[in-house]
Amino acid sequence: MPDLSLQKYLLGTLSKDKSTEIELRVMEDEDFAAELLGVEEDLIEAFLSGELSEEDEARFRTDYLITNERIKNVEMTGLLLRHSLENVKLAEVSHSRTDESSSVLQWFSLRMPGLRLAAASLAVIAVVVTSLWFLSRPQADNELIALQNRYERLNQDPSAVSDAKGLSEITLVPETLRSAPSNAALTSRELTEDIRFQIALRPQTDTSASYDVTIYRDTTVVFRQSNITPLSTSVLPELRLILPRQIFTSGNYRAVVTNSTASETVYYFTVK
Amino acid sequence: MRFNSEVTKENFDRLLDWLSDDRGEAGVRFEKIRDGLIRFFRIKGCHEPETLADETMNRVIRRINGLDLTTNARPATIFYGFASNVFLEYCRSEKKRTLQLSEEFEVESPTVPVATTDVAVECLRECLSNLNNLDGDLIIEYYSQERQSKINMRRQLAVQYDMTIGTLHTRIHRIKRILRPCLEECTRKERL
């Protein structure tokens, strides 16, 4: 029996005779019942991802969601999807560099010995360059620490953050409240020296509490700010931060907002 | 199987005789019918399909003397008729309660990932950690892809875990049923 008939059965658009036929088969054929469970799973996921037509979505609500058990199942599926997709996203970010280096090694292993020699020479050069960088590293680190301290102090003054004019801005919204599926993005060549981040919090957020924000590029912390108080706006409470452009190179970023009582909220954005 | 107090031994014997002349074979058929009823109530979206399957079996046994067992009707069709009535009664009792998706899921244009609270996510993590490793890994992997790529991934997953795709769907359904009470208990506690 094609999937479409099974989907129609679940949405209540199949004739009574055909529905009876399906239900009898469910009772007598274990494999068929398992197949129907798979179609049901696909239907739920299509509903959750907004892939159903308007008509089917309406039918899903009126003719499929007719028992509490089904409602709970849809909610749990949504939760599992979110959790699993978040896990995958994080794993992709942390593995992307490893994958890149493995594929380069694979490429070399398949090429001629001459290339391997060249690769070995490059490796020696890389070691020398890395050593030189290592010698100059304390100074670079000091610069980064100074930068972090400077912006941390700046962000402690809410009026300075809000009043600054002519800055590039990015608004981050929790995934659960976003209408667009894609991440927020910045284009590095269009950025001003300082960038204002507006991080929208959930509606029920405690605006009297203070929050910590940590920004990661892949798995590396690029900036950390503690004790910021949210601003109440007409839309959603938000955290505002000014951050230096120089800490943002192209890549995938996530901002993690925490406070002592609430669990963390993660925001994703990209710098192109 | 839980027998109702109104079920008599005579009626039960009559049912088994109808299912087969051989008592052992009749017992096997009886269990198969019960399993079929559980699948029926599960696919109809009922809570505790086992209880409803037992209720159906009990009704058939109680009414066995009034049934025309001389026709060649498949036993499944007789049980199906009773099961449909049990299901209608179940729906009527459900309608007395409010059936509504949580507000978090009522987004204008639902997109994955759907709205869920942090508490629910935290509780899900905790409940997943209580599962055995195999079930925990399986359900996370099962939901780790979207759209077209998920179809291929689920096929691969079935091969990897040495099961048919149908068994995989059934297994996932079973794991979700294990997770549900844990999740409900955890979110209830967290919200207190």
Interface residues (C-beta under 8 A of the other chain):
Chain A: T20 E23 L24 V26 M27 E28 E30 D31 A33 A34 E35 L36 L37 G38 E40 E41 E45 F47 L48 S49 G50 E51 L65 I66 T67 N68 E69 R70 I71 K72 N73 V74 E75 M76 T77 G78 L79 L80 L81 R82 H83 S84 L85 E86 N87 V88 E175 T176 L177 R178 S179 P181 A262 S263 E264 T265
Chain B: I33 D35 G36 L37 R39 F40 R42 I43 K44 G45 C46 H47 R74 A76 T77 F79 Y80 A83 S84 Y90 C91 E94 R97 L99 Q100 L101 S102 E104 F105 E108 S109 P110 T111 V112 P113 V114 A115 T116 D118 V119 A120 V121 E122 L124 R125 L128 I139 I140 E141 Y142 Y143 S144 Q145 E146 R147 K150 T164 I165 G166 T167 H169 T170 I172 H173 K176 L179 R180 L183
